[in-house]
């Protein structure tokens, strides 16, 4: 496939998945390849609120944070096509996915709870829902609560089964013709 010659989907590409699945990393690379803006919901909410996600959770609670995500989603529904990386719990907001599709496409970056936790252990970012005595149990609980919602994505890609470049190539292919080049 030659980039630029095929039609791109008209809506946003939305990357969803557990914390540590690579939504921001993959999203930035895909946006660059597609010459689209990239928006990380957590970073945008932190910028707007002047507080870290961890402080927002601590001071205002998860429900208030999810409302900020929902308000941002409503705003983005009318925006030109972008690559979006909402927080891992965005899928729990009733109606959020429907606001962006169609024409947007939602891609689940699927990762096991154990691998997600391993990746996060190398990160300096505080994940509020994982600050517990047993982070492995907390991550497993997140997966159990969210897996059915992640399953509503248009496409699921196991991010443990492919290298990052092939993953990026596949998401770019989806933006061009609606198919994934993983196989």
N, C-alpha and C positions, 0 to 999 in steps of 0.2 A: 504494500500500500504506500502510495506517495503522499507525504504530508502536504496539506494545503490544497490538494485537488479534490478530496472527498468532502462532502458536506458534514459539518459538525452538528451534533445535536443542539437544539435551540435553547435548552435550559441548562440549569446548573448541574455539575457533577458533584454529588454529595458523598463524602467518604465517612462511613460509620464503622464502629467497632469498639472493642474494649480499650481502655487506656493501655498504651503500649503497643497498639497494633500498627502504628506508623501513619496515622491519618495526616498529621502535619507534615512529616517528612515526605511522604509520597505525594501529598497534595501540592506542596511547593514545586516539586519536580514536574508533576503533570501540568500544572498551571504554566510553568515556564515553557514547556514543550508545545502547549496549545496556544500560547500567547494570550492567556486569560488571566485576569486578576485571581489571586488566592486570598481567602479569608479564613483564618483560624478563629473560631468563635470565642474560645477562652481568651486569646490575646486581645480581641476586639472588645470584649466585655471588660477586661481588666483596664484597657485604655479608657473606655467611656466612664467607668465607675471610679477609677483611681485607686482600686484595691486589687490585690491578687485574688485568684479564685479561692485559695485556701482561706483568706480573710473574709471574703464574701460568704463562704459557707459558714465560717465560725460566727460572724456577726449577724448575718441575715437569714441563714439557713438554706437548705437545699431547695425548698419550694420557691424562695425568692430568686435564687439563681436560675432555676428552670424557667421562671417567668421572664427573666432577662433574655434567656436563649429563645424563648417563644417570640418575644417582641422583635428580636433581631431577625428571626426567621420570617415573620410577617413583613418586615421591612425589605428583606432580600427577595421576597417573592416577586416583586416588581422590578428588580434590578437586572441589568444585562447579565448574560451567562458568566458564571465564575466557577472556580473549583472551591468547594466549601469543606471545612473540617470542623463540624460541631463537636462538642464534648461527647464522651462515651454514653452519657445518660440522655442525650437529646432525643433518642428514639422513644423514651418513656413519656414524652410530652404528647398528650392526645392531639391529633390533627397536625402535628409538625411536618410529618412526611408529606401529607396531602397538600400542604401549602406550596411545596416546591415541585410537585409532579402531578401530571405531566406538565411541561415537557422535560423536567429535570429527571436525572437518573441517579439512583442511590446504589452505591457499591459498598458491600460489607467486606471490610478487611478482616477476615476471620483468623483468629489466633486462639490457641488454648490458654486457659487461665494461667497455667504454670509458666508458659513461655512469655506471656504478657508481663507477669510479675518479675520474671528474670530480666526482661528488658528494662522494666521500670526501676529495678534495683541499681542500675547504672546511671539513672537520671537524677538530677538535682531538683527536679520539679516535685513539689508536694502535691500528692493526690488526696484530697480530703476524705474521700470515701474509703481509702485504704489505710488511713492512719488509725490502726487498731492493733491490739495485742497479737492477732493472727492475720496478717495481710493475705496469706494464701487462702484462708477460709473466706475472707472478705471478697477477694477476687472471684472465687468460685461462686459465691452468693450473687455477685453482680452478673456473672455469666448466666446463672440459673434464672434470674429475674429478667434478663434482657434478651436471651437467645431467641425466643419466639418473636420478639420485635425486630431483631437483626434479620431474621428469616424473611421479613417483609421487603427487604432490599430487592432491587431488580436483578442484581448479580452478587454472588459471594465468591471471593477469591481467598484461598488459603494462603496467607502471607508467610507461613512457615515452609511451604512447599516450593516456592520460587525465589530466585534471587531478586534483589531490589530493582535491578535494571529491567529484567523481564516483567516484573510487576508493573513498573511505570509504563513500559511499552504496551502492555495489555490494557491498562486503563486509558491510555491515549487512543488505542484502537477502538475501544468502546465509544469514545467521544466522536470518532469519525464515522463508524458504521454500525454501532450497536452490538458488535460482537467482541468477544474476548479472544485474544490470541494465546490462551493458555491451553495446553492440551497435552 
